[in-house]
Amino acid sequence: MYTSFCTSLALATNLTVHDIEEHREEFLKKMNAKEIASKLQVRGLIPESVEHDIKHSKCREDANGRLWTFLLTDASEIQVQNTLKLVSENTDYGRMSQFATKLLQPGQFVVVSSTLG
């Protein structure tokens, strides 16, 4: 169960809690984890092992899935918030930046209280 993680994420970032599963497909399509993995690792937002897994993924969706899984299962609230903030502040990232900005807006970020498959 992700209930405590999701609740504390919402409190730490002032985001409304709903159902993050709603944004899963959009995250997998719009993010480009391979492009940002090194920046995330250097800033301490993901461990080296996650960076390695992302960079050695066979396709974009797999790389994004590895980042998604880490953010939901192992990342702290601060890591999640700072990951989205880093992506949202870099307009060179295009759709990825717009997506992260949307998730950071109050009432847009949604969270599940059950396991994600």
Sine and cosine of phi, psi and omega as CSV:
sin_phi,cos_phi,sin_psi,cos_psi,sin_omega,cos_omega
0.00,0.00,0.67,-0.75,0.00,-1.00
-0.97,-0.25,0.24,0.97,-0.10,-0.99
-0.82,0.57,-0.79,0.61,-0.04,-1.00
-0.91,0.42,-0.63,0.78,0.05,-1.00
-0.87,0.49,-0.74,0.67,-0.06,-1.00
-0.92,0.39,-0.66,0.75,0.00,-1.00
-0.89,0.45,-0.72,0.69,-0.01,-1.00
-0.93,0.36,-0.54,0.84,0.08,-1.00
-0.88,0.47,-0.71,0.70,-0.02,-1.00
-0.90,0.44,-0.66,0.75,0.00,-1.00
-0.92,0.39,-0.65,0.76,-0.06,-1.00
-0.94,0.34,-0.49,0.87,-0.11,-0.99
-0.92,-0.38,0.05,1.00,-0.04,-1.00
0.84,0.54,0.57,0.82,0.01,-1.00
-0.98,-0.19,0.56,-0.83,0.04,-1.00
-0.96,0.27,0.68,-0.73,0.00,-1.00
-1.00,0.01,0.83,-0.56,0.12,-0.99
-0.68,-0.73,-0.89,-0.46,-0.05,-1.00
-0.75,-0.67,0.97,-0.25,-0.08,-1.00
-0.90,0.43,-0.37,0.93,0.03,-1.00
-0.82,0.57,-0.48,0.88,0.04,-1.00
-0.85,0.53,-0.52,0.85,-0.07,-1.00
-0.98,-0.22,0.03,1.00,-0.05,-1.00
-0.87,0.50,-0.78,0.63,-0.02,-1.00
-0.90,0.44,-0.64,0.77,0.03,-1.00
-0.90,0.44,-0.66,0.75,0.05,-1.00
-0.87,0.49,-0.74,0.67,-0.04,-1.00
-0.89,0.45,-0.50,0.87,-0.03,-1.00
-1.00,-0.01,-0.62,0.79,-0.14,-0.99
-1.00,-0.05,-0.42,0.91,0.00,-1.00
-0.97,0.23,0.33,-0.94,0.10,-1.00
-0.70,-0.71,0.98,0.19,-0.10,-1.00
-0.85,0.52,-0.58,0.81,0.00,-1.00
-0.88,0.47,-0.61,0.79,-0.02,-1.00
-0.94,0.35,-0.54,0.84,-0.10,-1.00
-0.96,-0.28,-0.08,1.00,-0.10,-0.99
-0.83,0.56,-0.72,0.69,-0.03,-1.00
-0.90,0.43,-0.67,0.74,0.03,-1.00
-0.89,0.46,-0.66,0.75,0.01,-1.00
-0.90,0.43,-0.66,0.75,-0.04,-1.00
-0.93,0.36,-0.69,0.73,0.00,-1.00
-0.88,0.47,-0.56,0.83,-0.01,-1.00
-1.00,0.06,0.05,1.00,0.04,-1.00
0.97,0.25,0.34,0.94,-0.02,-1.00
-1.00,0.03,-0.41,0.91,0.12,-0.99
-0.69,-0.72,0.52,-0.86,0.05,-1.00
-0.96,0.28,0.30,-0.95,0.00,-1.00
-0.84,0.54,-0.60,0.80,-0.01,-1.00
-0.90,0.44,-0.60,0.80,0.03,-1.00
-0.95,0.33,-0.66,0.75,0.07,-1.00
-0.84,0.54,-0.72,0.70,0.00,-1.00
-0.86,0.51,-0.74,0.67,0.00,-1.00
-0.87,0.50,-0.66,0.75,0.00,-1.00
-0.90,0.44,-0.75,0.66,-0.06,-1.00
-0.91,0.41,-0.44,0.90,-0.01,-1.00
-0.98,-0.18,0.23,0.97,0.07,-1.00
-0.94,0.33,0.50,-0.87,-0.07,-1.00
-0.98,0.22,-0.43,0.90,-0.02,-1.00
-0.53,-0.85,0.21,-0.98,-0.04,-1.00
-0.86,0.51,-0.71,0.71,-0.04,-1.00
-0.90,0.45,-0.61,0.79,0.04,-1.00
-0.91,0.41,-0.69,0.73,0.04,-1.00
-0.88,0.47,-0.71,0.70,0.03,-1.00
-0.89,0.45,-0.61,0.79,0.03,-1.00
-0.90,0.44,-0.61,0.79,0.03,-1.00
-0.91,0.41,-0.67,0.75,0.05,-1.00
-0.91,0.40,-0.70,0.71,0.01,-1.00
-0.83,0.55,-0.74,0.67,-0.02,-1.00
-0.88,0.47,-0.71,0.71,0.02,-1.00
-0.87,0.49,-0.73,0.69,-0.04,-1.00
-0.88,0.47,-0.59,0.81,-0.03,-1.00
-0.99,0.14,-0.51,0.86,-0.15,-0.99
-0.96,-0.29,-0.53,0.85,-0.14,-0.99
-0.85,-0.53,-0.30,0.96,-0.07,-1.00
-0.98,0.18,0.50,-0.86,0.12,-0.99
-0.98,0.19,0.21,-0.98,0.05,-1.00
-0.86,0.52,-0.65,0.76,-0.01,-1.00
-0.90,0.44,-0.66,0.75,0.01,-1.00
-0.89,0.46,-0.69,0.73,0.00,-1.00
-0.89,0.45,-0.77,0.64,-0.03,-1.00
-0.87,0.48,-0.72,0.70,-0.04,-1.00
-0.94,0.34,-0.50,0.87,0.09,-1.00
-0.90,0.44,-0.77,0.64,0.02,-1.00
-0.89,0.45,-0.63,0.78,0.01,-1.00
-0.90,0.44,-0.72,0.70,0.02,-1.00
-0.84,0.54,-0.72,0.69,-0.03,-1.00
-0.93,0.36,-0.67,0.74,-0.06,-1.00
-0.92,0.39,-0.50,0.86,-0.06,-1.00
-0.99,0.15,-0.22,0.98,-0.01,-1.00
-0.98,-0.20,0.99,-0.16,-0.05,-1.00
-0.93,0.37,-0.26,0.97,0.07,-1.00
-0.91,0.41,-0.28,0.96,-0.02,-1.00
-0.99,0.15,-0.06,1.00,0.10,-1.00
0.83,0.56,-0.86,-0.50,-0.05,-1.00
-0.85,0.53,-0.59,0.80,-0.01,-1.00
-0.90,0.44,-0.68,0.74,0.02,-1.00
-0.90,0.43,-0.69,0.72,0.02,-1.00
-0.89,0.45,-0.65,0.76,0.01,-1.00
-0.90,0.43,-0.72,0.69,0.00,-1.00
-0.89,0.45,-0.64,0.77,0.04,-1.00
-0.88,0.48,-0.68,0.73,0.02,-1.00
-0.87,0.49,-0.68,0.73,-0.01,-1.00
-0.92,0.40,-0.50,0.86,-0.02,-1.00
-0.98,0.19,-0.25,0.97,0.00,-1.00
-0.96,0.29,0.70,-0.71,0.03,-1.00
-0.82,0.57,0.70,-0.71,0.02,-1.00
1.00,0.03,-0.10,0.99,-0.03,-1.00
-0.98,-0.21,-0.54,0.84,-0.04,-1.00
-0.98,0.20,0.72,-0.69,-0.05,-1.00
-0.77,-0.63,0.49,-0.87,-0.15,-0.99
-0.70,-0.72,0.53,-0.85,0.07,-1.00
-0.98,-0.21,0.39,-0.92,0.06,-1.00
-0.93,-0.37,0.27,0.96,0.07,-1.00
-0.77,-0.64,0.20,-0.98,-0.04,-1.00
-0.93,0.38,0.52,-0.85,0.04,-1.00
-0.98,-0.18,0.70,-0.72,-0.03,-1.00
-0.97,-0.24,0.00,0.00,0.00,0.00
